[in-house]
Amino acid sequence: MTPERSERPGTEQQVLAFAPYFLPGVKGGGPIRALVEILESVPDHVIVTLVTSDRDLGDTESYPGLASTVASYGRHKVYYWDRSSRTSWLRLLRLVRARRFRILFLNSLWSPQFTMLPWVLRQARVIRSEMVLIAPRGELSPGALGLKSRKKRLALATWGRLLRGTHPFWQVSNDLEASHVRDVFPNARIIAQPDSRGPVPQDVVESRTSPRFVFVSRISPKKNLTFLLEALAGCTTPLTLDLLGPIEDPEHWADCQRVIDSLPDHISVSYAGLVPMEDVVTRLAQYDAFLFPTLGENFGFVIPESLAAGCPVIASPHTPWTSLLTKGCGSVLPLSDIGEWSTEIDRWAGSSLAERTAKKHQALETYSRWHRSQTMTTALERVLTSKPSP
């Protein structure tokens, strides 16, 4: 497709993006990593103004010194919106009305403040943009829609109909997510572009005498930690599992703690809290495998992070990494048989020290070959060469 005149390299292209969380936050997980890579990958003539929360997921306090301010991220700008402040609301309105934008980029489907509000402002012509790009971040997967399903069905009946009238572009990470979007929006204009080419492979850290496993993710029903803990109850081999990540859903965490308290003595489970984004790969290198029975991931950043650390992954089939995992990077197990998870974890835990270390080397080598084959062209670039929505 031939770009229009305004899309020539060197001609400044303005993008207005909304996302619930961004740096210095860490609890928002993969979507933060996706935005970081997008901002660092777009060509020099693409300038992004990002509106995000002034605090991390679940926090009641603002980031020190950032509330209601516009900060630089390279050539881009980030506005940290304090939704409790009238002044911050007025600054937001001045910011979004300051210029015309080529794209309004929405990094969620369900967020009232960071998706629905900017969509309404665009309909009211307060935000002037030629096109809309929505990244649903896995929110249309069957597993995600199955959580609070009645509420979401009702919302799709109204919100979904309104979105269809806007004819947005949809950014998806893979063919599976594209099918999930088309199940709900059959005529969706889809841009299939992975969120990342993955982190640079690191050196393998040799296994320790005792088998050590890890779960790294937000602790919420979608990540299915209770399933994993119940699978551990059926394991006969002594092992350790560390849990890393923010507690997003306290009620779900309470359920997890009840299962942990009932586990046999030879299974040790510890909650180790948050890990800074820049330290995740180093931390994952310390383990024999990452256990991840997720209900659905559109990308699943922590999977390539684990593989880059030489830490194999045992996952559900509801991620885009099934092909790579089954080629030497781990295992893929159905969620229909919890006993199969117990057996597989036992098999890994019962392997010798040399066997576990060999699996780490194999995972890293397989991932390294995949990483060398990847390129990165952002969805924003591809939309900028497309025709505006009708």
C-alpha positions in Angstrom: 0.0 0.0 0.0 1.4 3.4 -1.0 1.5 5.8 2.0 -0.3 9.1 1.7 1.7 12.4 1.4 1.4 13.1 5.2 2.9 9.7 6.0 6.3 10.3 4.4 9.2 9.6 6.7 10.2 12.9 8.3 6.7 14.2 8.4 5.6 14.3 12.0 2.8 11.9 12.9 0.9 12.6 16.1 -0.6 9.7 18.1 -2.8 10.1 21.2 -2.6 6.9 23.4 -4.5 6.0 26.5 -3.4 3.1 28.8 -4.4 2.4 32.5 -0.7 1.8 33.5 2.8 2.8 32.5 6.2 3.2 34.0 7.3 3.6 36.7 4.5 1.2 37.5 5.2 -2.5 37.5 2.0 -4.2 38.6 0.2 -3.7 35.3 2.4 -6.4 33.8 2.7 -7.2 30.1 0.7 -4.2 28.7 3.3 -1.9 30.3 6.1 -3.8 28.6 4.2 -3.6 25.3 3.9 0.1 25.5 7.6 0.5 26.4 8.6 -1.5 23.3 6.2 0.4 21.1 7.5 3.8 22.2 11.1 2.7 21.7 10.4 1.1 18.3 8.3 3.6 16.3 10.2 5.7 13.7 11.4 9.1 14.7 8.6 10.9 12.8 5.9 9.2 15.0 5.3 11.2 18.2 3.1 9.7 21.0 1.3 11.5 23.7 0.3 8.9 26.3 -2.3 9.5 29.0 -2.0 7.1 31.9 -2.8 6.7 35.6 -0.8 8.7 38.2 -0.4 5.5 40.3 0.3 1.8 39.9 -2.4 -1.0 39.8 -4.2 -1.2 43.2 -2.2 1.7 44.7 -3.9 4.6 46.6 -1.0 7.0 46.4 0.4 8.7 43.3 3.9 8.2 41.9 6.1 10.8 43.8 6.2 14.1 41.9 4.3 12.8 38.8 0.6 13.4 39.5 -0.9 15.8 36.9 2.4 16.3 35.2 3.6 15.8 31.6 6.9 13.9 31.6 9.2 13.1 28.7 9.9 9.6 27.5 12.4 10.1 24.8 10.7 12.3 22.3 7.3 11.2 23.5 5.2 12.7 26.3 3.4 11.0 29.2 0.6 12.6 31.1 0.0 11.2 34.6 -3.7 11.8 35.1 -4.9 12.1 38.7 -8.6 11.3 38.4 -9.4 12.6 41.8 -8.2 16.2 40.9 -10.4 18.7 39.1 -7.3 20.5 37.9 -5.9 17.3 36.5 -9.1 16.8 34.5 -8.9 20.3 33.1 -5.2 19.7 32.1 -6.3 16.5 30.4 -8.9 18.2 28.3 -6.4 21.0 27.3 -3.9 18.3 26.3 -6.2 16.2 24.1 -7.7 19.3 22.4 -4.3 20.9 21.7 -3.8 19.3 18.2 -5.2 16.9 15.7 -4.0 13.3 16.0 -3.6 10.7 13.3 -4.5 7.9 15.6 -6.3 7.5 18.9 -4.7 4.4 20.4 -6.7 2.6 23.2 -4.9 -0.1 25.2 -7.8 -1.8 26.8 -11.4 -2.8 25.9 -13.2 -2.4 29.2 -11.6 0.5 31.0 -14.2 3.2 31.6 -11.6 6.0 32.0 -8.9 4.9 29.5 -11.1 3.5 26.7 -14.7 4.5 27.0 -14.1 8.1 28.0 -11.6 8.9 25.2 -13.9 7.2 22.8 -16.8 9.4 23.9 -14.6 12.5 23.7 -13.7 11.6 20.1 -17.4 11.1 19.2 -18.0 14.6 20.7 -15.0 15.9 18.6 -13.2 17.0 21.7 -10.5 14.6 20.6 -9.8 15.0 16.9 -8.3 11.8 15.4 -8.5 10.3 11.9 -8.4 6.7 13.1 -8.9 4.5 16.2 -6.7 1.6 17.1 -7.7 -0.7 20.0 -5.4 -3.3 21.6 -7.7 -5.5 23.7 -4.7 -7.2 25.4 -6.4 -10.6 25.5 -9.7 -9.3 27.0 -11.7 -11.1 24.3 -10.3 -14.5 24.9 -12.9 -17.1 26.0 -11.0 -17.4 29.4 -11.2 -13.7 30.0 -14.8 -13.4 28.8 -15.7 -16.3 31.1 -14.8 -14.2 34.2 -17.8 -12.0 35.2 -19.4 -13.3 32.0 -22.9 -12.0 32.5 -21.7 -8.5 33.1 -19.5 -8.6 30.0 -22.2 -10.0 27.8 -24.5 -7.1 28.8 -21.7 -4.6 28.2 -20.9 -6.1 24.7 -24.6 -5.7 23.8 -24.2 -1.9 24.1 -20.5 -1.0 24.2 -19.8 -3.5 21.4 -22.5 -2.0 19.2 -21.1 1.5 19.7 -17.5 0.3 18.8 -18.7 -1.3 15.6 -20.0 2.0 14.4 -16.6 3.6 14.8 -14.9 1.0 12.5 -11.7 0.9 14.6 -8.6 -1.1 13.8 -7.8 -3.9 16.2 -4.2 -4.8 17.2 -3.8 -8.5 18.0 -0.6 -10.5 18.8 -1.4 -13.6 16.8 -3.9 -15.5 14.8 -5.6 -17.0 17.9 -6.3 -13.5 19.3 -7.5 -12.4 15.8 -10.1 -15.2 15.9 -11.2 -14.2 19.4 -11.8 -10.6 18.2 -13.7 -11.8 15.1 -15.9 -14.0 17.2 -17.2 -10.8 18.8 -16.6 -8.3 15.9 -16.9 -10.3 12.7 -16.0 -7.4 10.4 -13.1 -6.2 12.5 -10.2 -4.5 10.7 -7.3 -6.4 12.3 -3.6 -5.6 12.5 -1.7 -8.7 13.6 1.5 -7.7 15.2 3.2 -9.3 18.2 3.7 -7.0 21.2 7.5 -7.7 21.4 10.4 -9.6 19.7 11.2 -10.8 23.2 14.2 -10.1 25.5 17.8 -10.8 24.6 18.8 -14.4 25.6 20.9 -14.6 28.8 23.3 -17.2 30.1 22.0 -20.4 31.7 22.2 -20.6 35.5 22.8 -24.2 36.5 20.0 -26.0 38.5 20.4 -26.5 42.2 20.1 -29.8 44.0 16.5 -29.3 45.1 14.0 -28.7 42.3 12.7 -25.1 42.3 9.7 -23.8 40.4 8.2 -20.4 40.0 4.9 -18.7 39.1 5.3 -15.1 37.9 2.1 -13.1 37.1 -0.6 -11.0 38.6 -2.5 -13.0 41.2 -5.9 -12.9 39.7 -8.5 -15.5 38.6 -7.4 -15.3 35.0 -4.0 -16.5 35.8 -5.5 -19.6 37.4 -3.1 -20.0 40.4 -5.6 -22.0 42.5 -5.5 -24.7 39.7 -1.7 -24.9 40.0 -1.8 -25.1 43.7 -4.4 -27.9 43.6 -2.2 -29.7 41.1 0.8 -29.5 43.5 -1.4 -31.3 46.1 -1.2 -34.4 43.9 2.6 -34.3 43.6 4.7 -36.9 45.4 8.2 -35.4 44.8 9.5 -32.7 47.3 9.7 -29.3 45.6 9.6 -25.6 46.1 7.3 -23.1 44.4 7.9 -19.3 44.6 5.0 -17.0 43.8 6.1 -13.6 42.3 3.7 -10.8 41.3 1.2 -8.3 42.6 -1.9 -9.5 44.4 -4.6 -8.0 42.2 -7.6 -9.8 43.6 -7.5 -10.2 47.4 -10.4 -12.6 47.4 -8.7 -14.9 44.9 -5.5 -14.7 47.0 -7.4 -15.7 50.1 -8.6 -18.8 48.2 -5.0 -19.5 47.2 -3.8 -19.3 50.8 -6.4 -21.8 51.9 -5.0 -24.3 49.3 -1.4 -23.5 50.3 -2.3 -24.2 54.0 -3.6 -27.6 53.1 -0.6 -28.8 50.9 1.4 -31.8 52.1 4.7 -31.0 54.0 7.0 -32.0 51.1 5.5 -29.1 49.0 6.8 -25.7 50.0 5.1 -22.6 48.5 6.2 -19.1 49.3 4.9 -15.6 48.2 8.0 -13.6 47.3 6.3 -10.3 46.3 7.0 -8.1 43.4 10.1 -8.1 41.1 11.2 -4.9 39.3 10.6 -5.2 35.6 14.3 -4.9 34.8 15.1 -7.8 37.2 12.5 -10.4 36.0 14.8 -12.3 33.6 17.6 -12.5 36.1 15.2 -13.8 38.8 13.7 -16.4 36.5 17.1 -17.8 35.7 17.3 -19.2 39.2 14.4 -21.8 38.6 14.0 -25.1 36.9 10.7 -24.2 35.3 7.9 -21.6 35.2 4.5 -23.1 35.9 1.7 -21.1 34.2 -1.9 -22.6 33.9 -3.3 -19.3 32.6 -6.9 -19.1 31.2 -5.7 -16.9 28.3 -2.9 -14.6 27.2 -2.8 -12.5 24.0 1.0 -12.4 24.3 2.2 -13.4 27.7 5.4 -11.4 28.1 6.6 -13.4 31.1 6.9 -16.5 28.8 9.7 -15.2 26.6 11.3 -13.6 29.6 11.4 -17.0 31.2 12.8 -18.6 28.1 15.4 -15.9 27.7 16.6 -16.8 31.2 16.9 -20.4 30.3 13.9 -21.3 32.4 11.5 -23.8 30.6 7.8 -23.1 30.8 5.0 -25.6 31.6 1.8 -23.8 30.4 -1.8 -24.2 29.4 -2.6 -24.2 25.6 -4.2 -20.7 26.0 -1.1 -18.7 25.0 0.5 -18.0 21.6 3.7 -19.9 22.6 2.4 -23.5 22.3 4.4 -24.2 19.2 7.7 -23.0 20.7 7.1 -24.7 24.0 6.5 -28.0 22.4 9.7 -27.7 20.3 12.0 -27.9 23.3 11.1 -25.0 25.6 8.8 -26.9 28.0 5.4 -28.5 28.0 1.8 -27.6 27.2 -0.9 -29.3 29.2 -4.7 -29.1 29.0 -6.6 -27.6 31.9 -9.2 -30.4 31.7 -7.1 -32.8 33.7 -5.5 -31.5 36.9 -3.9 -35.0 37.4 -1.9 -34.5 34.2 -0.4 -31.4 35.7 0.6 -33.2 38.9 2.2 -36.0 36.9 4.2 -33.6 34.7 5.4 -31.5 37.6 6.4 -34.7 39.4 8.3 -35.8 36.3 10.3 -32.5 36.1 10.9 -32.4 39.9 12.1 -36.0 39.9 14.7 -35.4 37.1 18.3 -35.5 38.1 20.3 -32.3 38.5 22.0 -32.9 35.2 18.7 -33.5 33.4 17.2 -30.3 34.8 20.2 -28.3 33.7 20.1 -29.9 30.3 16.4 -28.8 29.9 17.4 -25.2 30.8 20.1 -25.2 28.0 17.6 -26.7 25.5 15.0 -24.1 26.3 17.5 -21.3 25.9 18.9 -22.6 22.6 15.4 -23.1 21.1 14.3 -19.6 22.2 17.6 -18.0 20.9 16.9 -19.4 17.4 13.3 -18.0 17.5 14.6 -14.6 18.8 17.1 -14.2 15.9 14.2 -14.6 13.4 12.1 -11.8 14.8 11.5 -8.3 13.5 9.5 -5.4 14.9 7.2 -3.2 13.0 4.6 -1.7 15.3 0.9 -1.7 14.7 1.0 2.1 14.8 3.2 2.2 11.8 1.0 -0.1 9.9 -2.2 1.8 10.7 -0.5 5.1 9.7 -0.2 3.7 6.1 -3.9 2.7 6.1 -7.0 4.6 5.1 -8.8 6.4 7.9 -12.0 4.8 9.3 -15.1 5.6 7.2 
